[in-house]
């Protein structure tokens, strides 16, 4: 589903977008962001106020990666120029985008959950009045083990990712850190609690 160019223009002319909450899930590769998002999706399967964003990436889908939509580089650039994305960014030699209807969902009081790069947090803070940042972390040993198990990168590339993961720090009252080094259910319940609070806040915002 895509909002029309007219609706998108009306929304972006009244930034920041209000009413709902954008939940930005961030953290280093291997921390288990997609795992916890999947846990929450199953936990809140009947919750219509929650929307889990399907990203668009210039990488083919495979069983070892998240379920996403794929566009070639040229097609991605064309879609971006046509206003198909609410926000997009570059990372690890790939391009990532969130569909434009994310803006519509937040404007209509929904809680939107998306896996994003930490580098776009400043942009998200400007775009959405109600932003919750959930930083998923894990010990360096766990990160290295999970990255190696994926088998998508060489040892040098894994080490480079680990080095980058320590180069970006987040702070602020909108940031919640969750350690996902242990059992998925422990971190999953902490994440679920963040989403419950976001839904409660969204309900309150609708009444103001």
C-alpha contacts under 8 A as a table, 3 or more apart, distances in Angstrom:
res1	aa1	res2	aa2	distance
1	X	101	X	6.84
2	X	84	X	7.21
2	X	99	X	7.00
2	X	100	X	6.19
2	X	101	X	5.29
3	X	7	X	6.19
3	X	8	X	6.38
3	X	100	X	6.39
3	X	101	X	5.23
3	X	104	X	7.16
4	X	7	X	5.32
4	X	8	X	6.25
5	X	8	X	5.08
5	X	9	X	6.10
5	X	83	X	6.82
6	X	9	X	5.14
6	X	10	X	6.29
7	X	10	X	5.10
7	X	11	X	6.25
8	X	11	X	5.19
8	X	12	X	6.19
8	X	83	X	7.86
8	X	100	X	7.11
8	X	103	X	7.52
8	X	104	X	7.76
9	X	12	X	5.28
9	X	13	X	6.06
10	X	13	X	5.31
10	X	14	X	6.80
11	X	14	X	5.49
11	X	15	X	6.89
11	X	17	X	6.88
11	X	103	X	7.13
11	X	104	X	7.63
11	X	107	X	7.87
12	X	15	X	5.43
12	X	16	X	7.72
12	X	17	X	7.53
14	X	17	X	6.67
15	X	126	X	7.45
15	X	127	X	5.78
15	X	128	X	7.20
16	X	126	X	6.06
16	X	127	X	4.66
16	X	128	X	4.83
16	X	129	X	5.17
17	X	103	X	7.19
17	X	106	X	6.99
17	X	107	X	5.85
17	X	127	X	6.11
17	X	128	X	4.77
17	X	129	X	5.75
18	X	21	X	7.69
18	X	106	X	6.75
18	X	107	X	5.52
18	X	109	X	7.75
18	X	128	X	6.30
18	X	129	X	5.24
18	X	130	X	6.64
19	X	106	X	6.40
19	X	107	X	5.48
19	X	108	X	6.35
19	X	109	X	4.66
19	X	110	X	7.72
19	X	130	X	7.72
19	X	202	X	6.28
19	X	205	X	5.52
19	X	206	X	6.02
20	X	105	X	7.43
20	X	106	X	4.36
20	X	107	X	5.95
20	X	108	X	6.42
20	X	109	X	3.68
20	X	110	X	4.77
20	X	111	X	5.55
20	X	112	X	7.84
20	X	130	X	6.82
20	X	202	X	5.04
20	X	205	X	7.37
21	X	106	X	6.01
21	X	109	X	7.21
21	X	110	X	6.53
21	X	111	X	4.73
21	X	112	X	6.31
21	X	128	X	7.55
21	X	129	X	7.80
21	X	130	X	4.94
21	X	131	X	5.75
21	X	132	X	7.16
21	X	198	X	6.34
21	X	199	X	7.75
21	X	201	X	7.90
21	X	202	X	6.31
22	X	106	X	6.74
22	X	111	X	5.88
22	X	112	X	4.90
22	X	113	X	6.23
22	X	114	X	7.87
22	X	128	X	6.85
22	X	130	X	6.40
22	X	131	X	4.98
22	X	132	X	6.26
23	X	111	X	7.05
23	X	112	X	5.87
23	X	113	X	4.72
23	X	114	X	6.41
23	X	131	X	5.99
23	X	132	X	4.73
23	X	133	X	5.84
23	X	134	X	7.05
23	X	195	X	7.92
23	X	198	X	7.97
24	X	113	X	6.20
24	X	114	X	5.43
24	X	115	X	6.12
24	X	116	X	6.17
24	X	121	X	7.88
24	X	131	X	7.29
24	X	132	X	6.14
24	X	133	X	4.78
24	X	134	X	6.04
25	X	33	X	6.82
25	X	113	X	7.18
25	X	114	X	5.90
25	X	115	X	4.68
25	X	116	X	6.02
25	X	133	X	6.09
25	X	134	X	4.84
25	X	135	X	6.04
25	X	136	X	7.17
26	X	33	X	7.11
26	X	115	X	6.08
26	X	116	X	5.68
26	X	117	X	6.02
26	X	118	X	5.79
26	X	133	X	7.24
26	X	134	X	6.14
26	X	135	X	4.86
26	X	136	X	6.12
27	X	31	X	6.41
27	X	33	X	7.11
27	X	117	X	7.71
27	X	118	X	7.11
27	X	135	X	5.27
27	X	136	X	4.93
27	X	137	X	5.98
27	X	165	X	7.48
28	X	31	X	5.69
28	X	136	X	7.57
28	X	137	X	6.94
28	X	143	X	7.99
28	X	161	X	7.68
28	X	162	X	7.46
28	X	165	X	5.12
29	X	32	X	7.48
29	X	143	X	7.22
29	X	147	X	7.15
29	X	161	X	7.17
29	X	162	X	7.95
29	X	165	X	7.79
30	X	33	X	7.77
30	X	138	X	7.96
30	X	142	X	7.69
30	X	143	X	4.87
30	X	144	X	7.40
30	X	146	X	5.32
30	X	147	X	5.48
31	X	136	X	5.98
31	X	137	X	5.27
31	X	138	X	5.35
31	X	142	X	7.90
31	X	143	X	6.03
31	X	180	X	6.47
31	X	181	X	7.64
32	X	35	X	5.05
32	X	36	X	6.31
32	X	136	X	7.15
32	X	180	X	6.82
33	X	36	X	5.38
33	X	37	X	6.18
33	X	115	X	7.05
33	X	136	X	6.29
34	X	37	X	4.96
34	X	38	X	5.98
34	X	66	X	6.70
34	X	115	X	7.48
35	X	38	X	5.10
35	X	39	X	6.21
35	X	184	X	7.76
36	X	39	X	4.84
36	X	40	X	6.19
36	X	184	X	7.15
36	X	187	X	7.32
36	X	188	X	5.46
36	X	191	X	7.26
37	X	40	X	5.13
37	X	41	X	6.08
37	X	52	X	7.94
38	X	41	X	4.98
38	X	42	X	6.29
39	X	42	X	5.38
39	X	43	X	6.10
39	X	188	X	6.15
40	X	43	X	4.84
40	X	44	X	5.95
40	X	188	X	6.78
40	X	191	X	7.33
40	X	192	X	5.98
41	X	44	X	5.40
41	X	45	X	5.69
41	X	52	X	7.23
42	X	45	X	5.00
43	X	192	X	7.86
44	X	47	X	5.19
44	X	50	X	7.76
47	X	50	X	5.94
48	X	51	X	7.42
49	X	109	X	7.79
49	X	110	X	5.06
49	X	111	X	6.01
49	X	199	X	7.10
50	X	110	X	6.11
50	X	111	X	4.91
50	X	112	X	6.01
50	X	113	X	7.41
50	X	199	X	7.73
51	X	105	X	7.98
51	X	110	X	7.09
51	X	111	X	6.17
51	X	112	X	4.79
51	X	113	X	6.10
52	X	112	X	6.00
52	X	113	X	4.85
52	X	114	X	6.21
53	X	98	X	7.10
53	X	99	X	7.93
53	X	102	X	7.66
53	X	112	X	6.92
53	X	113	X	6.04
53	X	114	X	5.24
53	X	115	X	7.93
54	X	67	X	7.40
54	X	68	X	5.63
54	X	69	X	7.03
54	X	98	X	7.31
54	X	99	X	7.96
54	X	114	X	7.76
55	X	68	X	5.33
55	X	69	X	6.21
55	X	96	X	6.88
55	X	97	X	5.88
55	X	98	X	5.31
55	X	99	X	7.23
55	X	114	X	7.92
56	X	68	X	5.91
56	X	69	X	4.64
56	X	70	X	5.65
56	X	71	X	6.89
56	X	96	X	5.70
56	X	97	X	5.04
56	X	98	X	6.38
56	X	99	X	7.56
57	X	60	X	7.86
57	X	68	X	6.87
57	X	69	X	6.30
57	X	70	X	5.19
57	X	71	X	6.26
57	X	94	X	6.94
57	X	95	X	5.65
57	X	96	X	4.63
57	X	97	X	6.53
58	X	70	X	5.56
58	X	71	X	5.07
58	X	72	X	5.39
58	X	73	X	5.98
58	X	76	X	7.22
58	X	94	X	5.67
58	X	95	X	5.46
58	X	96	X	6.87
59	X	70	X	5.92
59	X	71	X	7.27
59	X	72	X	7.63
59	X	94	X	6.97
60	X	70	X	5.76
61	X	65	X	6.67
61	X	66	X	7.37
61	X	67	X	6.55
61	X	68	X	6.52
61	X	69	X	7.50
61	X	70	X	6.92
62	X	65	X	5.66
62	X	66	X	7.77
62	X	67	X	7.87
63	X	66	X	7.69
64	X	150	X	6.59
71	X	74	X	7.99
71	X	75	X	5.82
71	X	76	X	5.55
72	X	75	X	5.26
72	X	76	X	6.03
73	X	76	X	5.11
73	X	77	X	6.26
73	X	95	X	7.61
74	X	77	X	5.18
74	X	78	X	6.25
75	X	78	X	5.03
75	X	79	X	6.12
76	X	79	X	5.07
76	X	80	X	6.10
76	X	95	X	7.78
77	X	80	X	5.06
77	X	81	X	6.22
78	X	81	X	5.13
78	X	82	X	6.28
79	X	82	X	5.03
79	X	83	X	6.45
79	X	84	X	5.27
79	X	85	X	7.45
80	X	83	X	5.26
80	X	84	X	5.51
80	X	85	X	5.96
81	X	84	X	7.53
83	X	86	X	7.57
83	X	100	X	7.12
84	X	99	X	5.97
84	X	100	X	5.31
85	X	88	X	6.57
85	X	97	X	5.87
85	X	98	X	5.34
85	X	99	X	4.44
85	X	100	X	4.29
85	X	101	X	7.95
86	X	97	X	7.49
86	X	98	X	5.69
86	X	99	X	5.65
86	X	100	X	4.15
86	X	101	X	7.21
86	X	102	X	6.47
86	X	103	X	6.41
87	X	97	X	5.86
87	X	98	X	5.62
87	X	99	X	7.62
87	X	100	X	7.61
88	X	95	X	7.25
88	X	96	X	5.39
88	X	97	X	4.09
88	X	98	X	6.31
89	X	95	X	5.91
89	X	96	X	5.36
89	X	97	X	6.59
89	X	117	X	7.67
89	X	120	X	7.36
90	X	93	X	6.81
90	X	94	X	5.72
90	X	95	X	4.59
90	X	96	X	6.15
91	X	94	X	5.42
91	X	95	X	6.47
91	X	96	X	7.63
91	X	117	X	7.80
98	X	102	X	7.11
99	X	102	X	5.98
100	X	103	X	6.00
100	X	104	X	7.55
101	X	104	X	4.94
101	X	105	X	6.28
102	X	105	X	5.12
102	X	106	X	6.34
102	X	112	X	7.05
103	X	106	X	5.33
103	X	107	X	6.09
104	X	107	X	5.09
104	X	108	X	6.17
105	X	108	X	5.18
105	X	109	X	6.60
105	X	110	X	5.37
105	X	111	X	7.59
105	X	112	X	7.11
106	X	109	X	5.28
106	X	110	X	5.09
106	X	111	X	6.45
106	X	112	X	6.63
107	X	110	X	7.43
109	X	202	X	5.89
109	X	203	X	7.43
109	X	205	X	7.78
109	X	206	X	6.63
110	X	199	X	7.71
110	X	202	X	6.97
111	X	195	X	7.91
111	X	198	X	6.70
111	X	199	X	6.25
111	X	202	X	7.12
116	X	120	X	7.32
117	X	120	X	5.76
117	X	121	X	7.41
118	X	121	X	5.52
118	X	168	X	7.46
118	X	170	X	7.90
119	X	122	X	7.29
120	X	123	X	5.23
120	X	124	X	6.25
121	X	124	X	4.98
121	X	125	X	6.13
122	X	125	X	5.14
122	X	126	X	6.52
123	X	126	X	5.22
123	X	127	X	6.23
124	X	127	X	4.93
124	X	128	X	5.90
124	X	131	X	7.37
125	X	128	X	5.68
125	X	129	X	6.87
125	X	130	X	7.93
125	X	131	X	6.39
126	X	129	X	7.24
128	X	131	X	6.10
131	X	174	X	6.66
132	X	174	X	5.11
132	X	175	X	6.34
132	X	176	X	7.76
132	X	198	X	7.69
133	X	174	X	5.77
133	X	175	X	4.63
133	X	176	X	6.18
134	X	175	X	5.87
134	X	176	X	4.90
134	X	177	X	5.89
134	X	178	X	7.22
134	X	191	X	7.82
135	X	175	X	6.96
135	X	176	X	6.03
135	X	177	X	4.65
135	X	178	X	6.16
136	X	177	X	5.99
136	X	178	X	5.02
136	X	179	X	6.04
136	X	180	X	6.48
137	X	177	X	7.11
137	X	178	X	6.09
137	X	179	X	4.81
137	X	180	X	5.81
137	X	181	X	7.36
138	X	142	X	6.20
138	X	143	X	6.23
138	X	179	X	5.44
138	X	180	X	5.26
138	X	181	X	4.61
139	X	142	X	5.27
139	X	143	X	6.25
139	X	181	X	6.17
140	X	143	X	5.04
140	X	144	X	6.12
140	X	162	X	7.42
141	X	144	X	5.24
141	X	145	X	6.20
142	X	145	X	5.08
142	X	146	X	6.14
142	X	181	X	6.47
143	X	146	X	5.28
143	X	147	X	6.11
143	X	162	X	7.55
144	X	147	X	5.23
144	X	148	X	6.08
144	X	158	X	7.01
144	X	159	X	7.84
144	X	162	X	7.41
145	X	148	X	5.26
145	X	149	X	6.19
146	X	149	X	5.05
146	X	150	X	6.48
147	X	150	X	5.33
147	X	151	X	7.10
147	X	153	X	7.81
147	X	158	X	6.48
148	X	151	X	5.51
148	X	152	X	7.86
148	X	153	X	7.45
148	X	155	X	7.55
148	X	158	X	7.18
150	X	153	X	7.79
151	X	154	X	7.68
153	X	156	X	7.91
153	X	157	X	5.69
153	X	158	X	6.25
154	X	157	X	5.16
154	X	158	X	6.26
155	X	158	X	5.05
155	X	159	X	6.22
156	X	159	X	5.14
156	X	160	X	6.20
157	X	160	X	4.97
157	X	161	X	6.23
158	X	161	X	5.15
158	X	162	X	6.32
159	X	162	X	5.07
159	X	163	X	6.19
160	X	163	X	5.07
160	X	164	X	6.26
161	X	164	X	5.11
161	X	165	X	6.21
162	X	165	X	5.07
162	X	166	X	6.92
163	X	166	X	5.69
163	X	167	X	6.82
164	X	167	X	5.11
164	X	168	X	7.20
165	X	168	X	6.40
166	X	169	X	7.33
170	X	175	X	7.26
171	X	174	X	7.93
171	X	175	X	6.23
172	X	175	X	5.65
178	X	187	X	6.33
178	X	190	X	7.14
178	X	191	X	7.48
179	X	182	X	7.70
179	X	187	X	6.57
180	X	183	X	7.22
180	X	184	X	6.74
180	X	186	X	7.87
180	X	187	X	5.43
182	X	186	X	7.33
182	X	187	X	7.68
183	X	186	X	5.64
183	X	187	X	7.04
184	X	187	X	5.52
184	X	188	X	5.72
185	X	188	X	4.74
185	X	189	X	5.97
186	X	189	X	5.47
186	X	190	X	6.66
187	X	190	X	5.15
187	X	191	X	6.23
188	X	191	X	5.06
188	X	192	X	6.09
189	X	192	X	4.87
189	X	193	X	6.21
190	X	193	X	5.16
190	X	194	X	6.57
191	X	194	X	5.17
191	X	195	X	6.51
192	X	195	X	5.09
192	X	196	X	6.25
193	X	196	X	5.01
193	X	197	X	6.32
194	X	197	X	5.25
194	X	198	X	6.27
195	X	198	X	4.92
195	X	199	X	6.19
196	X	199	X	5.17
196	X	200	X	6.24
197	X	200	X	5.03
197	X	201	X	6.11
198	X	201	X	5.07
198	X	202	X	6.11
199	X	202	X	4.98
199	X	203	X	6.21
200	X	203	X	5.14
200	X	204	X	6.35
201	X	204	X	5.07
201	X	205	X	6.17
202	X	205	X	5.03
202	X	206	X	6.35
203	X	206	X	5.30
203	X	207	X	6.85
204	X	207	X	5.34
204	X	208	X	6.78
205	X	208	X	5.34
